[in-house]
Amino acid sequence: MARRIGVEESLQNVVQALREKGHDVVELKQESDSQGCDCCVVTGIDSNVMGIQNAVTQGSVIEASGLSADEICQQVESRLQ
Protein backbone atom coordinates (compact mmCIF):
# COMPACT_ATOMS: atom_id res chain seq x y z
CA MET A 1 0.00 0.00 0.00
CA ALA A 2 1.49 3.32 -1.08
CA ARG A 3 1.97 5.90 1.62
CA ARG A 4 2.89 9.57 1.45
CA ILE A 5 6.52 9.95 2.45
CA GLY A 6 8.38 13.21 2.83
CA VAL A 7 12.06 13.10 1.88
CA GLU A 8 14.55 15.92 2.24
CA GLU A 9 15.34 17.17 -1.25
CA SER A 10 19.08 16.47 -0.91
CA LEU A 11 18.36 12.71 -0.68
CA GLN A 12 17.58 12.09 -4.35
CA ASN A 13 18.69 8.44 -4.22
CA VAL A 14 16.14 7.81 -1.46
CA VAL A 15 13.41 9.69 -3.38
CA GLN A 16 14.05 7.46 -6.41
CA ALA A 17 14.19 4.22 -4.40
CA LEU A 18 10.90 4.93 -2.61
CA ARG A 19 9.16 5.91 -5.85
CA GLU A 20 10.32 2.65 -7.43
CA LYS A 21 8.60 0.83 -4.56
CA GLY A 22 5.36 2.65 -5.37
CA HIS A 23 5.31 5.24 -2.60
CA ASP A 24 4.02 8.78 -3.04
CA VAL A 25 7.14 10.84 -2.32
CA VAL A 26 7.06 14.53 -1.46
CA GLU A 27 10.32 16.47 -1.46
CA LEU A 28 10.73 18.43 1.77
CA LYS A 29 11.85 21.96 0.98
CA GLN A 30 10.17 23.66 3.93
CA GLU A 31 8.38 22.69 7.13
CA SER A 32 4.88 22.82 5.62
CA ASP A 33 5.83 20.15 3.04
CA SER A 34 5.80 17.53 5.80
CA GLN A 35 2.08 17.98 6.54
CA GLY A 36 0.03 14.94 5.60
CA CYS A 37 3.06 12.66 5.34
CA ASP A 38 2.98 9.24 6.99
CA CYS A 39 6.73 9.35 7.46
CA CYS A 40 9.62 11.76 6.80
CA VAL A 41 13.25 11.03 5.91
CA VAL A 42 15.79 13.72 6.77
CA THR A 43 19.57 13.95 6.76
CA GLY A 44 19.57 14.68 10.47
CA ILE A 45 21.76 17.72 10.00
CA ASP A 46 18.94 20.23 9.78
CA SER A 47 15.89 18.21 10.82
CA ASN A 48 15.30 20.42 13.85
CA VAL A 49 16.19 23.60 11.98
CA MET A 50 13.42 22.85 9.48
CA GLY A 51 11.08 22.06 12.36
CA ILE A 52 10.08 18.74 10.84
CA GLN A 53 10.38 16.77 14.05
CA ASN A 54 7.82 19.08 15.62
CA ALA A 55 5.62 19.40 12.54
CA VAL A 56 5.11 15.71 11.84
CA THR A 57 2.93 14.44 14.63
CA GLN A 58 1.10 11.53 13.01
CA GLY A 59 4.17 10.11 11.27
CA SER A 60 7.67 9.24 12.27
CA VAL A 61 10.97 10.83 11.32
CA ILE A 62 13.85 8.71 10.03
CA GLU A 63 17.37 10.13 10.07
CA ALA A 64 19.17 9.05 6.92
CA SER A 65 22.73 9.69 8.08
CA GLY A 66 24.87 6.59 7.64
CA LEU A 67 22.13 4.55 5.95
CA SER A 68 21.89 3.37 2.35
CA ALA A 69 18.77 4.03 0.26
CA ASP A 70 17.77 0.36 0.69
CA GLU A 71 18.16 0.53 4.46
CA ILE A 72 16.03 3.67 4.56
CA CYS A 73 13.33 1.98 2.44
CA GLN A 74 13.31 -0.95 4.88
CA GLN A 75 12.95 1.40 7.87
CA VAL A 76 10.14 3.32 6.15
CA GLU A 77 8.22 0.16 5.33
CA SER A 78 8.66 -1.35 8.79
CA ARG A 79 7.34 1.80 10.45
CA LEU A 80 4.32 2.01 8.15
CA GLN A 81 3.05 -1.53 8.80
N, CA, C and O atoms as a GROMACS GRO file, in nm:
protein
  324
    1MET      N    1   0.083  -0.119   0.000
    1MET     CA    2   0.000   0.000   0.000
    1MET      C    3   0.088   0.125   0.000
    1MET      O    4   0.173   0.140   0.087
    2ALA      N    5   0.068   0.212  -0.095
    2ALA     CA    6   0.149   0.332  -0.108
    2ALA      C    7   0.114   0.431   0.002
    2ALA      O    8  -0.003   0.454   0.033
    3ARG      N    9   0.214   0.489   0.059
    3ARG     CA   10   0.197   0.590   0.162
    3ARG      C   11   0.265   0.718   0.116
    3ARG      O   12   0.350   0.716   0.028
    4ARG      N   13   0.227   0.828   0.177
    4ARG     CA   14   0.289   0.957   0.145
    4ARG      C   15   0.412   0.974   0.235
    4ARG      O   16   0.401   0.975   0.358
    5ILE      N   17   0.526   0.988   0.172
    5ILE     CA   18   0.652   0.995   0.245
    5ILE      C   19   0.725   1.123   0.206
    5ILE      O   20   0.748   1.149   0.088
    6GLY      N   21   0.761   1.200   0.306
    6GLY     CA   22   0.838   1.321   0.283
    6GLY      C   23   0.986   1.289   0.290
    6GLY      O   24   1.032   1.224   0.384
    7VAL      N   25   1.062   1.335   0.191
    7VAL     CA   26   1.206   1.310   0.188
    7VAL      C   27   1.277   1.442   0.162
    7VAL      O   28   1.241   1.516   0.071
    8GLU      N   29   1.377   1.470   0.243
    8GLU     CA   30   1.455   1.592   0.224
    8GLU      C   31   1.511   1.594   0.083
    8GLU      O   32   1.561   1.493   0.034
    9GLU      N   33   1.502   1.709   0.017
    9GLU     CA   34   1.534   1.717  -0.125
    9GLU      C   35   1.678   1.680  -0.159
    9GLU      O   36   1.706   1.646  -0.274
   10SER      N   37   1.769   1.684  -0.063
   10SER     CA   38   1.908   1.647  -0.091
   10SER      C   39   1.927   1.496  -0.104
   10SER      O   40   2.033   1.452  -0.148
   11LEU      N   41   1.827   1.418  -0.068
   11LEU     CA   42   1.836   1.271  -0.068
   11LEU      C   43   1.771   1.212  -0.193
   11LEU      O   44   1.677   1.134  -0.183
   12GLN      N   45   1.820   1.251  -0.310
   12GLN     CA   46   1.758   1.209  -0.436
   12GLN      C   47   1.760   1.057  -0.456
   12GLN      O   48   1.668   1.002  -0.515
   13ASN      N   49   1.864   0.989  -0.408
   13ASN     CA   50   1.869   0.844  -0.422
   13ASN      C   51   1.757   0.777  -0.342
   13ASN      O   52   1.704   0.674  -0.384
   14VAL      N   53   1.722   0.834  -0.229
   14VAL     CA   54   1.614   0.781  -0.146
   14VAL      C   55   1.478   0.811  -0.212
   14VAL      O   56   1.390   0.726  -0.214
   15VAL      N   57   1.464   0.932  -0.266
   15VAL     CA   58   1.341   0.969  -0.338
   15VAL      C   59   1.315   0.867  -0.449
   15VAL      O   60   1.204   0.815  -0.462
   16GLN      N   61   1.418   0.839  -0.529
   16GLN     CA   62   1.405   0.746  -0.641
   16GLN      C   63   1.371   0.605  -0.593
   16GLN      O   64   1.283   0.540  -0.649
   17ALA      N   65   1.441   0.558  -0.491
   17ALA     CA   66   1.419   0.422  -0.440
   17ALA      C   67   1.277   0.405  -0.388
   17ALA      O   68   1.214   0.302  -0.413
   18LEU      N   69   1.226   0.504  -0.315
   18LEU     CA   70   1.090   0.493  -0.261
   18LEU      C   71   0.985   0.501  -0.372
   18LEU      O   72   0.883   0.434  -0.365
   19ARG      N   73   1.011   0.583  -0.472
   19ARG     CA   74   0.916   0.592  -0.585
   19ARG      C   75   0.912   0.459  -0.661
   19ARG      O   76   0.805   0.417  -0.705
   20GLU      N   77   1.028   0.395  -0.675
   20GLU     CA   78   1.032   0.264  -0.743
   20GLU      C   79   0.950   0.160  -0.668
   20GLU      O   80   0.899   0.066  -0.728
   21LYS      N   81   0.938   0.176  -0.536
   21LYS     CA   82   0.860   0.083  -0.456
   21LYS      C   83   0.712   0.123  -0.452
   21LYS      O   84   0.632   0.058  -0.384
   22GLY      N   85   0.676   0.227  -0.525
   22GLY     CA   86   0.536   0.265  -0.537
   22GLY      C   87   0.485   0.365  -0.436
   22GLY      O   88   0.364   0.388  -0.427
   23HIS      N   89   0.574   0.427  -0.360
   23HIS     CA   90   0.531   0.524  -0.260
   23HIS      C   91   0.512   0.662  -0.323
   23HIS      O   92   0.577   0.696  -0.422
   24ASP      N   93   0.424   0.740  -0.264
   24ASP     CA   94   0.402   0.878  -0.304
   24ASP      C   95   0.504   0.962  -0.227
   24ASP      O   96   0.491   0.980  -0.106
   25VAL      N   97   0.605   1.012  -0.298
   25VAL     CA   98   0.714   1.084  -0.232
   25VAL      C   99   0.700   1.234  -0.254
   25VAL      O  100   0.680   1.281  -0.366
   26VAL      N  101   0.710   1.308  -0.144
   26VAL     CA  102   0.706   1.453  -0.147
   26VAL      C  103   0.844   1.503  -0.104
   26VAL      O  104   0.896   1.462  -0.001
   27GLU      N  105   0.903   1.592  -0.184
   27GLU     CA  106   1.032   1.647  -0.146
   27GLU      C  107   1.012   1.757  -0.043
   27GLU      O  108   0.932   1.848  -0.062
   28LEU      N  109   1.086   1.747   0.068
   28LEU     CA  110   1.073   1.843   0.177
   28LEU      C  111   1.166   1.961   0.152
   28LEU      O  112   1.289   1.949   0.162
   29LYS      N  113   1.107   2.074   0.120
   29LYS     CA  114   1.185   2.196   0.098
   29LYS      C  115   1.162   2.295   0.211
   29LYS      O  116   1.245   2.382   0.236
   30GLN      N  117   1.049   2.281   0.279
   30GLN     CA  118   1.017   2.366   0.394
   30GLN      C  119   0.927   2.288   0.489
   30GLN      O  120   0.875   2.182   0.454
   31GLU      N  121   0.911   2.340   0.608
   31GLU     CA  122   0.838   2.269   0.713
   31GLU      C  123   0.698   2.226   0.670
   31GLU      O  124   0.655   2.116   0.702
   32SER      N  125   0.627   2.312   0.599
   32SER     CA  126   0.488   2.282   0.562
   32SER      C  127   0.477   2.162   0.467
   32SER      O  128   0.370   2.101   0.458
   33ASP      N  129   0.586   2.129   0.396
   33ASP     CA  130   0.582   2.015   0.304
   33ASP      C  131   0.560   1.882   0.377
   33ASP      O  132   0.513   1.786   0.317
   34SER      N  133   0.591   1.878   0.505
   34SER     CA  134   0.580   1.753   0.580
   34SER      C  135   0.436   1.724   0.624
   34SER      O  136   0.407   1.613   0.670
   35GLN      N  137   0.346   1.820   0.611
   35GLN     CA  138   0.208   1.798   0.654
   35GLN      C  139   0.141   1.692   0.568
   35GLN      O  140   0.151   1.695   0.445
   36GLY      N  141   0.073   1.600   0.632
   36GLY     CA  142   0.003   1.494   0.560
   36GLY      C  143   0.090   1.375   0.525
   36GLY      O  144   0.042   1.280   0.463
   37CYS      N  145   0.217   1.379   0.563
   37CYS     CA  146   0.306   1.266   0.534
   37CYS      C  147   0.294   1.160   0.644
   37CYS      O  148   0.281   1.193   0.762
   38ASP      N  149   0.300   1.034   0.603
   38ASP     CA  150   0.298   0.924   0.699
   38ASP      C  151   0.433   0.908   0.767
   38ASP      O  152   0.443   0.856   0.879
   39CYS      N  153   0.538   0.954   0.698
   39CYS     CA  154   0.673   0.935   0.746
   39CYS      C  155   0.762   1.039   0.676
   39CYS      O  156   0.734   1.077   0.563
   40CYS      N  157   0.868   1.083   0.742
   40CYS     CA  158   0.962   1.176   0.680
   40CYS      C  159   1.104   1.123   0.694
   40CYS      O  160   1.140   1.065   0.797
   41VAL      N  161   1.184   1.144   0.590
   41VAL     CA  162   1.325   1.103   0.591
   41VAL      C  163   1.407   1.231   0.579
   41VAL      O  164   1.392   1.307   0.484
   42VAL      N  165   1.495   1.253   0.676
   42VAL     CA  166   1.579   1.372   0.677
   42VAL      C  167   1.725   1.333   0.696
   42VAL      O  168   1.755   1.223   0.740
   43THR      N  169   1.815   1.425   0.661
   43THR     CA  170   1.957   1.396   0.676
   43THR      C  171   1.998   1.394   0.822
   43THR      O  172   2.098   1.333   0.858
   44GLY      N  173   1.922   1.460   0.906
   44GLY     CA  174   1.957   1.468   1.047
   44GLY      C  175   2.033   1.594   1.079
   44GLY      O  176   2.034   1.639   1.193
   45ILE      N  177   2.097   1.652   0.978
   45ILE     CA  178   2.176   1.772   1.000
   45ILE      C  179   2.086   1.890   1.034
   45ILE      O  180   2.111   1.963   1.129
   46ASP      N  181   1.980   1.908   0.955
   46ASP     CA  182   1.894   2.023   0.978
   46ASP      C  183   1.749   1.984   1.006
   46ASP      O  184   1.658   2.063   0.980
   47SER      N  185   1.726   1.864   1.057
   47SER     CA  186   1.589   1.821   1.082
   47SER      C  187   1.519   1.910   1.184
   47SER      O  188   1.400   1.939   1.170
   48ASN      N  189   1.592   1.955   1.287
   48ASN     CA  190   1.530   2.042   1.386
   48ASN      C  191   1.524   2.186   1.336
   48ASN      O  192   1.432   2.260   1.371
   49VAL      N  193   1.620   2.226   1.254
   49VAL     CA  194   1.619   2.360   1.198
   49VAL      C  195   1.494   2.379   1.112
   49VAL      O  196   1.430   2.483   1.118
   50MET      N  197   1.461   2.277   1.033
   50MET     CA  198   1.342   2.285   0.948
   50MET      C  199   1.214   2.270   1.030
   50MET      O  200   1.106   2.304   0.981
   51GLY      N  201   1.224   2.221   1.152
   51GLY     CA  202   1.108   2.206   1.236
   51GLY      C  203   1.027   2.081   1.205
   51GLY      O  204   0.914   2.067   1.252
   52ILE      N  205   1.083   1.991   1.127
   52ILE     CA  206   1.008   1.874   1.084
   52ILE      C  207   0.974   1.783   1.201
   52ILE      O  208   0.864   1.728   1.207
   53GLN      N  209   1.066   1.768   1.295
   53GLN     CA  210   1.038   1.677   1.405
   53GLN      C  211   0.920   1.725   1.488
   53GLN      O  212   0.852   1.645   1.551
   54ASN      N  213   0.897   1.854   1.490
   54ASN     CA  214   0.782   1.908   1.562
   54ASN      C  215   0.657   1.908   1.476
   54ASN      O  216   0.545   1.894   1.526
   55ALA      N  217   0.675   1.925   1.345
   55ALA     CA  218   0.562   1.940   1.254
   55ALA      C  219   0.492   1.808   1.224
   55ALA      O  220   0.371   1.804   1.205
   56VAL      N  221   0.569   1.700   1.221
   56VAL     CA  222   0.511   1.571   1.184
   56VAL      C  223   0.468   1.501   1.312
   56VAL      O  224   0.551   1.444   1.384
   57THR      N  225   0.341   1.504   1.340
   57THR     CA  226   0.293   1.444   1.463
   57THR      C  227   0.238   1.305   1.440
   57THR      O  228   0.254   1.217   1.524
   58GLN      N  229   0.172   1.284   1.325
   58GLN     CA  230   0.110   1.153   1.301
   58GLN      C  231   0.209   1.053   1.242
   58GLN      O  232   0.184   0.932   1.246
   59GLY      N  233   0.320   1.101   1.189
   59GLY     CA  234   0.417   1.011   1.127
   59GLY      C  235   0.545   1.006   1.208
   59GLY      O  236   0.556   1.070   1.313
   60SER      N  237   0.639   0.931   1.158
   60SER     CA  238   0.767   0.924   1.227
   60SER      C  239   0.875   0.985   1.139
   60SER      O  240   0.858   0.999   1.018
   61VAL      N  241   0.986   1.021   1.201
   61VAL     CA  242   1.098   1.083   1.132
   61VAL      C  243   1.214   0.986   1.133
   61VAL      O  244   1.254   0.935   1.238
   62ILE      N  245   1.270   0.961   1.016
   62ILE     CA  246   1.385   0.871   1.003
   62ILE      C  247   1.506   0.957   0.965
   62ILE      O  248   1.501   1.033   0.869
   63GLU      N  249   1.613   0.943   1.041
   63GLU     CA  250   1.737   1.013   1.007
   63GLU      C  251   1.816   0.925   0.912
   63GLU      O  252   1.844   0.809   0.942
   64ALA      N  253   1.853   0.981   0.798
   64ALA     CA  254   1.917   0.905   0.692
   64ALA      C  255   2.068   0.892   0.708
   64ALA      O  256   2.131   0.813   0.637
   65SER      N  257   2.127   0.967   0.798
   65SER     CA  258   2.272   0.969   0.808
   65SER      C  259   2.329   0.830   0.835
   65SER      O  260   2.290   0.763   0.930
   66GLY      N  261   2.421   0.789   0.749
   66GLY     CA  262   2.487   0.660   0.764
   66GLY      C  263   2.410   0.541   0.708
   66GLY      O  264   2.457   0.428   0.720
   67LEU      N  265   2.294   0.564   0.648
   67LEU     CA  266   2.213   0.455   0.594
   67LEU      C  267   2.210   0.460   0.442
   67LEU      O  268   2.213   0.568   0.383
   68SER      N  269   2.203   0.343   0.380
   68SER     CA  270   2.189   0.337   0.235
   68SER      C  271   2.042   0.360   0.199
   68SER      O  272   1.955   0.354   0.286
   69ALA      N  273   2.016   0.384   0.072
   69ALA     CA  274   1.877   0.403   0.026
   69ALA      C  275   1.793   0.280   0.057
   69ALA      O  276   1.678   0.292   0.097
   70ASP      N  277   1.850   0.159   0.039
   70ASP     CA  278   1.777   0.036   0.068
   70ASP      C  279   1.744   0.025   0.217
   70ASP      O  280   1.633  -0.015   0.254
   71GLU      N  281   1.840   0.060   0.302
   71GLU     CA  282   1.816   0.053   0.446
   71GLU      C  283   1.707   0.152   0.487
   71GLU      O  284   1.625   0.121   0.574
   72ILE      N  285   1.706   0.268   0.425
   72ILE     CA  286   1.603   0.367   0.456
   72ILE      C  287   1.466   0.316   0.411
   72ILE      O  288   1.368   0.330   0.484
   73CYS      N  289   1.459   0.256   0.291
   73CYS     CA  290   1.333   0.198   0.244
   73CYS      C  291   1.281   0.093   0.341
   73CYS      O  292   1.161   0.089   0.370
   74GLN      N  293   1.370   0.008   0.392
   74GLN     CA  294   1.330  -0.095   0.488
   74GLN      C  295   1.276  -0.032   0.616
   74GLN      O  296   1.175  -0.078   0.670
   75GLN      N  297   1.342   0.074   0.664
   75GLN     CA  298   1.295   0.140   0.786
   75GLN      C  299   1.158   0.204   0.764
   75GLN      O  300   1.070   0.196   0.849
   76VAL      N  301   1.142   0.268   0.649
   76VAL     CA  302   1.014   0.332   0.615
   76VAL      C  303   0.903   0.228   0.616
   76VAL      O  304   0.800   0.246   0.680
   77GLU      N  305   0.926   0.118   0.545
   77GLU     CA  306   0.822   0.016   0.533
   77GLU      C  307   0.792  -0.052   0.666
   77GLU      O  308   0.676  -0.086   0.693
   78SER      N  309   0.892  -0.071   0.750
   78SER     CA  310   0.866  -0.135   0.879
   78SER      C  311   0.787  -0.043   0.972
   78SER      O  312   0.707  -0.090   1.052
   79ARG      N  313   0.808   0.086   0.960
   79ARG     CA  314   0.734   0.180   1.045
   79ARG      C  315   0.592   0.203   0.997
   79ARG      O  316   0.506   0.246   1.074
   80LEU      N  317   0.565   0.175   0.871
   80LEU     CA  318   0.432   0.201   0.815
   80LEU      C  319   0.341   0.079   0.820
   80LEU      O  320   0.227   0.086   0.773
   81GLN      N  321   0.388  -0.031   0.874
   81GLN     CA  322   0.305  -0.153   0.880
   81GLN      C  323   0.197  -0.140   0.982
   81GLN      O  324   0.118  -0.233   1.001
   0.00000   0.00000   0.00000
